[in-house]
Amino acid sequence: MAATIARWLIGFGAAGLIAMTAIIAWQVFGRFVLDSSPSWTEQASLILMIWYVMFASAAGVYEGFHIRIALLEERLGERSRGLAQAVALVVAIVGIVLLIYGAQLCWAVRGNAVPSLGISRAAAYVPLPIAGLLMTVFAIPRIVRGRVPAEESKA
């Protein structure tokens, strides 16, 4: 189940990157060819970037492709399990912080609108608590066993 969610998150991240590229291309075309840059493109691309970066980072926790110091893990060998568990605990704590404060941020800005898009500002920040929850859930197997499920299937 978690592997399916992680694959969907990576797919969503890729689709978001493609959509953002298309939006920015439209903005450049409008500015330099039509002499009239669309007003909505900048805010739409920024919101898309928040969405795909947060969801891809949650998938990164599951897949293990998040930023880490692999050299230390390689040098320690099997002894690095405790280090991996400590790192996973920190990731889970960061996920909980994103969950709590992201939800509070969404609630605080729910009445504000993005002028160029006409949507609630909270729509931009919805991925924060969702990604925080997913990061925490994805970090739990690493805390318990010292490796993520994706590593277990490769081993």
C-alpha positions as protocol buffer text, in pm:
chain_id: "A"
residue {
  index: 1
  type: MET
  ca { x: 0 y: 0 z: 0 }
}
residue {
  index: 2
  type: ALA
  ca { x: 275 y: 244 z: 97 }
}
residue {
  index: 3
  type: ALA
  ca { x: 470 y: 159 z: -218 }
}
residue {
  index: 4
  type: THR
  ca { x: 163 y: 238 z: -429 }
}
residue {
  index: 5
  type: ILE
  ca { x: 116 y: 571 z: -253 }
}
residue {
  index: 6
  type: ALA
  ca { x: 484 y: 655 z: -304 }
}
residue {
  index: 7
  type: ARG
  ca { x: 459 y: 573 z: -676 }
}
residue {
  index: 8
  type: TRP
  ca { x: 150 y: 793 z: -707 }
}
residue {
  index: 9
  type: LEU
  ca { x: 330 y: 1076 z: -528 }
}
residue {
  index: 10
  type: ILE
  ca { x: 627 y: 1051 z: -764 }
}
residue {
  index: 11
  type: GLY
  ca { x: 391 y: 1046 z: -1063 }
}
residue {
  index: 12
  type: PHE
  ca { x: 207 y: 1348 z: -929 }
}
residue {
  index: 13
  type: GLY
  ca { x: 538 y: 1526 z: -878 }
}
residue {
  index: 14
  type: ALA
  ca { x: 642 y: 1455 z: -1237 }
}
residue {
  index: 15
  type: ALA
  ca { x: 305 y: 1572 z: -1370 }
}
residue {
  index: 16
  type: GLY
  ca { x: 329 y: 1887 z: -1158 }
}
residue {
  index: 17
  type: LEU
  ca { x: 674 y: 1963 z: -1295 }
}
residue {
  index: 18
  type: ILE
  ca { x: 550 y: 1919 z: -1652 }
}
residue {
  index: 19
  type: ALA
  ca { x: 245 y: 2138 z: -1584 }
}
residue {
  index: 20
  type: MET
  ca { x: 460 y: 2408 z: -1426 }
}
residue {
  index: 21
  type: THR
  ca { x: 695 y: 2402 z: -1725 }
}
residue {
  index: 22
  type: ALA
  ca { x: 398 y: 2444 z: -1960 }
}
residue {
  index: 23
  type: ILE
  ca { x: 263 y: 2734 z: -1753 }
}
residue {
  index: 24
  type: ILE
  ca { x: 599 y: 2912 z: -1750 }
}
residue {
  index: 25
  type: ALA
  ca { x: 635 y: 2852 z: -2125 }
}
residue {
  index: 26
  type: TRP
  ca { x: 292 y: 3014 z: -2175 }
}
residue {
  index: 27
  type: GLN
  ca { x: 402 y: 3309 z: -1961 }
}
residue {
  index: 28
  type: VAL
  ca { x: 720 y: 3358 z: -2165 }
}
residue {
  index: 29
  type: PHE
  ca { x: 527 y: 3324 z: -2491 }
}
residue {
  index: 30
  type: GLY
  ca { x: 272 y: 3577 z: -2371 }
}
residue {
  index: 31
  type: ARG
  ca { x: 534 y: 3823 z: -2255 }
}
residue {
  index: 32
  type: PHE
  ca { x: 767 y: 3816 z: -2554 }
}
residue {
  index: 33
  type: VAL
  ca { x: 540 y: 3721 z: -2843 }
}
residue {
  index: 34
  type: LEU
  ca { x: 199 y: 3859 z: -2748 }
}
residue {
  index: 35
  type: ASP
  ca { x: 330 y: 4152 z: -2539 }
}
residue {
  index: 36
  type: SER
  ca { x: 73 y: 4058 z: -2276 }
}
residue {
  index: 37
  type: SER
  ca { x: 186 y: 3829 z: -1997 }
}
residue {
  index: 38
  type: PRO
  ca { x: -99 y: 3637 z: -1830 }
}
residue {
  index: 39
  type: SER
  ca { x: -142 y: 3748 z: -1469 }
}
residue {
  index: 40
  type: TRP
  ca { x: -223 y: 3404 z: -1328 }
}
residue {
  index: 41
  type: THR
  ca { x: 83 y: 3211 z: -1446 }
}
residue {
  index: 42
  type: GLU
  ca { x: 329 y: 3310 z: -1174 }
}
residue {
  index: 43
  type: GLN
  ca { x: 101 y: 3226 z: -881 }
}
residue {
  index: 44
  type: ALA
  ca { x: -22 y: 2906 z: -1045 }
}
residue {
  index: 45
  type: SER
  ca { x: 333 y: 2781 z: -1104 }
}
residue {
  index: 46
  type: LEU
  ca { x: 437 y: 2867 z: -747 }
}
residue {
  index: 47
  type: ILE
  ca { x: 140 y: 2679 z: -602 }
}
residue {
  index: 48
  type: LEU
  ca { x: 211 y: 2382 z: -827 }
}
residue {
  index: 49
  type: MET
  ca { x: 572 y: 2382 z: -714 }
}
residue {
  index: 50
  type: ILE
  ca { x: 470 y: 2371 z: -347 }
}
residue {
  index: 51
  type: TRP
  ca { x: 242 y: 2077 z: -424 }
}
residue {
  index: 52
  type: TYR
  ca { x: 486 y: 1865 z: -622 }
}
residue {
  index: 53
  type: VAL
  ca { x: 788 y: 1936 z: -404 }
}
residue {
  index: 54
  type: MET
  ca { x: 607 y: 1844 z: -84 }
}
residue {
  index: 55
  type: PHE
  ca { x: 460 y: 1524 z: -225 }
}
residue {
  index: 56
  type: ALA
  ca { x: 786 y: 1421 z: -390 }
}
residue {
  index: 57
  type: SER
  ca { x: 968 y: 1480 z: -60 }
}
residue {
  index: 58
  type: ALA
  ca { x: 722 y: 1249 z: 116 }
}
residue {
  index: 59
  type: ALA
  ca { x: 787 y: 984 z: -149 }
}
residue {
  index: 60
  type: GLY
  ca { x: 1159 y: 1046 z: -97 }
}
residue {
  index: 61
  type: VAL
  ca { x: 1126 y: 942 z: 265 }
}
residue {
  index: 62
  type: TYR
  ca { x: 969 y: 613 z: 159 }
}
residue {
  index: 63
  type: GLU
  ca { x: 1205 y: 545 z: -129 }
}
residue {
  index: 64
  type: GLY
  ca { x: 1514 y: 660 z: 60 }
}
residue {
  index: 65
  type: PHE
  ca { x: 1622 y: 912 z: -203 }
}
residue {
  index: 66
  type: HIS
  ca { x: 1611 y: 1204 z: 36 }
}
residue {
  index: 67
  type: ILE
  ca { x: 1931 y: 1393 z: 112 }
}
residue {
  index: 68
  type: ARG
  ca { x: 2158 y: 1205 z: 348 }
}
residue {
  index: 69
  type: ILE
  ca { x: 2525 y: 1149 z: 409 }
}
residue {
  index: 70
  type: ALA
  ca { x: 2581 y: 813 z: 245 }
}
residue {
  index: 71
  type: LEU
  ca { x: 2955 y: 819 z: 305 }
}
residue {
  index: 72
  type: LEU
  ca { x: 2908 y: 779 z: 679 }
}
residue {
  index: 73
  type: GLU
  ca { x: 2661 y: 493 z: 625 }
}
residue {
  index: 74
  type: GLU
  ca { x: 2906 y: 319 z: 391 }
}
residue {
  index: 75
  type: ARG
  ca { x: 3195 y: 353 z: 635 }
}
residue {
  index: 76
  type: LEU
  ca { x: 2994 y: 222 z: 929 }
}
residue {
  index: 77
  type: GLY
  ca { x: 2848 y: -73 z: 738 }
}
residue {
  index: 78
  type: GLU
  ca { x: 2600 y: -271 z: 946 }
}
residue {
  index: 79
  type: ARG
  ca { x: 2667 y: -46 z: 1244 }
}
residue {
  index: 80
  type: SER
  ca { x: 2492 y: 237 z: 1057 }
}
residue {
  index: 81
  type: ARG
  ca { x: 2152 y: 89 z: 1143 }
}
residue {
  index: 82
  type: GLY
  ca { x: 2133 y: 295 z: 1462 }
}
residue {
  index: 83
  type: LEU
  ca { x: 2228 y: 607 z: 1268 }
}
residue {
  index: 84
  type: ALA
  ca { x: 1957 y: 531 z: 1010 }
}
residue {
  index: 85
  type: GLN
  ca { x: 1703 y: 491 z: 1287 }
}
residue {
  index: 86
  type: ALA
  ca { x: 1806 y: 822 z: 1444 }
}
residue {
  index: 87
  type: VAL
  ca { x: 1778 y: 999 z: 1109 }
}
residue {
  index: 88
  type: ALA
  ca { x: 1437 y: 841 z: 1052 }
}
residue {
  index: 89
  type: LEU
  ca { x: 1326 y: 963 z: 1394 }
}
residue {
  index: 90
  type: VAL
  ca { x: 1429 y: 1318 z: 1304 }
}
residue {
  index: 91
  type: VAL
  ca { x: 1242 y: 1286 z: 973 }
}
residue {
  index: 92
  type: ALA
  ca { x: 932 y: 1165 z: 1158 }
}
residue {
  index: 93
  type: ILE
  ca { x: 954 y: 1461 z: 1398 }
}
residue {
  index: 94
  type: VAL
  ca { x: 984 y: 1701 z: 1105 }
}
residue {
  index: 95
  type: GLY
  ca { x: 680 y: 1529 z: 951 }
}
residue {
  index: 96
  type: ILE
  ca { x: 480 y: 1582 z: 1270 }
}
residue {
  index: 97
  type: VAL
  ca { x: 585 y: 1948 z: 1277 }
}
residue {
  index: 98
  type: LEU
  ca { x: 473 y: 1987 z: 913 }
}
residue {
  index: 99
  type: LEU
  ca { x: 145 y: 1815 z: 994 }
}
residue {
  index: 100
  type: ILE
  ca { x: 62 y: 2033 z: 1293 }
}
residue {
  index: 101
  type: TYR
  ca { x: 191 y: 2370 z: 1178 }
}
residue {
  index: 102
  type: GLY
  ca { x: 88 y: 2312 z: 816 }
}
residue {
  index: 103
  type: ALA
  ca { x: -270 y: 2249 z: 928 }
}
residue {
  index: 104
  type: GLN
  ca { x: -258 y: 2561 z: 1144 }
}
residue {
  index: 105
  type: LEU
  ca { x: -125 y: 2764 z: 850 }
}
residue {
  index: 106
  type: CYS
  ca { x: -401 y: 2635 z: 622 }
}
residue {
  index: 107
  type: TRP
  ca { x: -659 y: 2731 z: 882 }
}
residue {
  index: 108
  type: ALA
  ca { x: -507 y: 3076 z: 939 }
}
residue {
  index: 109
  type: VAL
  ca { x: -503 y: 3173 z: 569 }
}
residue {
  index: 110
  type: ARG
  ca { x: -826 y: 3005 z: 462 }
}
residue {
  index: 111
  type: GLY
  ca { x: -1002 y: 3343 z: 426 }
}
residue {
  index: 112
  type: ASN
  ca { x: -728 y: 3499 z: 212 }
}
residue {
  index: 113
  type: ALA
  ca { x: -753 y: 3468 z: -164 }
}
residue {
  index: 114
  type: VAL
  ca { x: -487 y: 3446 z: -430 }
}
residue {
  index: 115
  type: PRO
  ca { x: -592 y: 3751 z: -633 }
}
residue {
  index: 116
  type: SER
  ca { x: -482 y: 3630 z: -975 }
}
residue {
  index: 117
  type: LEU
  ca { x: -642 y: 3286 z: -931 }
}
residue {
  index: 118
  type: GLY
  ca { x: -945 y: 3359 z: -715 }
}
residue {
  index: 119
  type: ILE
  ca { x: -883 y: 3060 z: -486 }
}
residue {
  index: 120
  type: SER
  ca { x: -815 y: 3041 z: -116 }
}
residue {
  index: 121
  type: ARG
  ca { x: -453 y: 3083 z: -10 }
}
residue {
  index: 122
  type: ALA
  ca { x: -501 y: 2765 z: 196 }
}
residue {
  index: 123
  type: ALA
  ca { x: -509 y: 2567 z: -131 }
}
residue {
  index: 124
  type: ALA
  ca { x: -139 y: 2642 z: -170 }
}
residue {
  index: 125
  type: TYR
  ca { x: -53 y: 2501 z: 171 }
}
residue {
  index: 126
  type: VAL
  ca { x: -272 y: 2190 z: 186 }
}
residue {
  index: 127
  type: PRO
  ca { x: 23 y: 1967 z: 88 }
}
residue {
  index: 128
  type: LEU
  ca { x: 216 y: 2064 z: 404 }
}
residue {
  index: 129
  type: PRO
  ca { x: 7 y: 1867 z: 655 }
}
residue {
  index: 130
  type: ILE
  ca { x: -59 y: 1583 z: 409 }
}
residue {
  index: 131
  type: ALA
  ca { x: 310 y: 1544 z: 325 }
}
residue {
  index: 132
  type: GLY
  ca { x: 397 y: 1573 z: 694 }
}
residue {
  index: 133
  type: LEU
  ca { x: 163 y: 1287 z: 777 }
}
residue {
  index: 134
  type: LEU
  ca { x: 300 y: 1075 z: 492 }
}
residue {
  index: 135
  type: MET
  ca { x: 662 y: 1148 z: 591 }
}
residue {
  index: 136
  type: THR
  ca { x: 588 y: 1036 z: 945 }
}
residue {
  index: 137
  type: VAL
  ca { x: 411 y: 719 z: 831 }
}
residue {
  index: 138
  type: PHE
  ca { x: 689 y: 639 z: 583 }
}
residue {
  index: 139
  type: ALA
  ca { x: 961 y: 696 z: 847 }
}
residue {
  index: 140
  type: ILE
  ca { x: 810 y: 453 z: 1100 }
}
residue {
  index: 141
  type: PRO
  ca { x: 939 y: 130 z: 934 }
}
residue {
  index: 142
  type: ARG
  ca { x: 1287 y: 279 z: 921 }
}
residue {
  index: 143
  type: ILE
  ca { x: 1267 y: 371 z: 1289 }
}
residue {
  index: 144
  type: VAL
  ca { x: 1151 y: 20 z: 1382 }
}
residue {
  index: 145
  type: ARG
  ca { x: 1370 y: -189 z: 1151 }
}
residue {
  index: 146
  type: GLY
  ca { x: 1647 y: 47 z: 1049 }
}
residue {
  index: 147
  type: ARG
  ca { x: 1563 y: 33 z: 677 }
}
residue {
  index: 148
  type: VAL
  ca { x: 1278 y: 134 z: 452 }
}
residue {
  index: 149
  type: PRO
  ca { x: 1060 y: -130 z: 285 }
}
residue {
  index: 150
  type: ALA
  ca { x: 1204 y: -42 z: -56 }
}
residue {
  index: 151
  type: GLU
  ca { x: 1550 y: -142 z: 71 }
}
residue {
  index: 152
  type: GLU
  ca { x: 1417 y: -469 z: 212 }
}
residue {
  index: 153
  type: SER
  ca { x: 1278 y: -576 z: -122 }
}
residue {
  index: 154
  type: LYS
  ca { x: 1615 y: -504 z: -289 }
}
residue {
  index: 155
  type: ALA
  ca { x: 1816 y: -691 z: -27 }
}
